[in-house]
Amino acid sequence: MFYFFLALLVASAQAKFYSDCGSRLATIQNVGVSGCSMDAKSCILKRNTNVTINIDFTPSKAVTSVETVVHGIIMNLPVPFPISQPDACKGNGLTCPLKAGEKQAYKTTLAVLKAYPKVSVDVKWELKTEAGEELVCILIPAQIK
């Protein structure tokens, strides 16, 4: 019984509000979303506000350029989220080219528009290489309110 509780404690200590959805060329160290705690089941995104996203990762190979691609997955349908600067190397904390094995700190802001419907959505946040390869892919369960 002791080992069951110990395993439960370890599992809850490692709980994350996001999941890795295919980060093939990088190891993710940390993900932060303003207003979302690490143990939350989903993040609350308030309409007519801005949300800050932080992703700390280490690429496994050198990368020349990085593009940000964001989708909201609603009822298994990907809906593009418009972002003001898709070039992740301009104003988002990354300086390209990225070196293999060197920790990177990506940071950007997403506008949660008033026009967005009040729905549950999985936010798929991707950082892709110049060749379109998945550098980072995270899935964040969220509720737009």
N, C-alpha and C positions, 0 to 999 in steps of 0.2 A: 504494500500500500504506500509506503514511504517513497518508493521509486516512481510510482504513478504520479504523486504530487510533485516530486522533483522534476519529472519530465514535463508536467503541466506548467510549472513555474518557468522552466527554461523556454518552453514554446511561447508563453505569453510575453516573456522578456524580449523575444525576438520578433514579436508581431509588428507588422508594418502596414501602413495604410495603402501601400502601392504594391504592385507586383511587376516583375521583370517580364516583358512580353517578347523578348528576343534580342537582347543586347549581345550581339555576336562578337563585336570587336572592342568591347570595353567591359570593365568591371565597375559596377556601381557601388560607391561607398555610402552615399547618403542622398536622400531626397527630402526636400522641404517644400511645403506649400503654406503660405501665410494663412493663419486661422485654422490650421488642421493639425491636430495632435498625432503623434506617431502611432497611438493605439486606436485611432478612430476607425470605424468600419467604412465610413465614407466622409468625404470632405464637403463642407457646406460652402457653396459658391453663391454669394449674394449678388443679385442683379444690380447693375448700375454702380459697380465697384471694380477695383483692380485687384488681382491676385498675383503675388510674387511666387515664382517657381525657382527653386535651387536644386541643381543636380551636381553632385561631386562624383567624378568618375575617372578611371585611368584607362586610356586606350591601349590596346595590345599591339597596335601597329601605327606607323606614322600616317597622318591624315592631312591632306592639303587644304580642304575646305569642308565646312559643315553646314548643312541646311536643316532648319527646324520645320517639322511637319506635325500639325496637331489636328486630331479628329475627335469628335464626340461620337461615341457609339451608343445609339439609341435603338432599342429593339433589334440588335444585331446589324444595324445599318450605320456605316461610317459617314458622318456629316463633317465637312471641313470647318475648322475654327479659323477665322481670319486672324493672322498675327501681323503686327506692324513691321517687324523686321525678320524675315525668314533666314537671312544670312546670320548664323549663330556666331560668326567671328566679328560681327560689327556691333559693338555696344552690349554684348551679353557675357562679358567676362572671359571669353576665349580669344586667344591670339593664335591665328593660324600661320603656318602649319602647326598641327599638334604633334608632339613627339611621343613615340611609343614608350610606355612605362612611366610617363610623367603625369601626376595627378592634375586634373582640370576642375575648375569651378564655374559651371554655367549658371547664369542667373538672368531671368527675364520677367516681364510683367505681362499678364493676360487681362484684357478688358472683358468683364462679364457684362455684356450689354443688356440694357433694360428690355430690349426686344426679344431676348432669349426666353423660351417657354420655361415654366416651372416644372422641371422633370428630373428624374434620376438618369444619370448619364455616366458612362465610363469614358474618362478622358485619356486618349492614347497620345502620348507625347514622344515624338521620335526625333533623334538627331541622326542625320544620314550623311554618309561620306560623299565625296565628289562622284563616286561611281554608283551612288544610290544604295550602298550597303548599310545595314542597320549597325550604327555605332552604339546608340542607346535607344531602348524602347521601354517605356514604363506605362503601366495602366493604373489610373487613379479612379476608384469609384467615387462619384460625387453626386450631390443634389444641388440643382439650381433653384434658389428660393428668392 
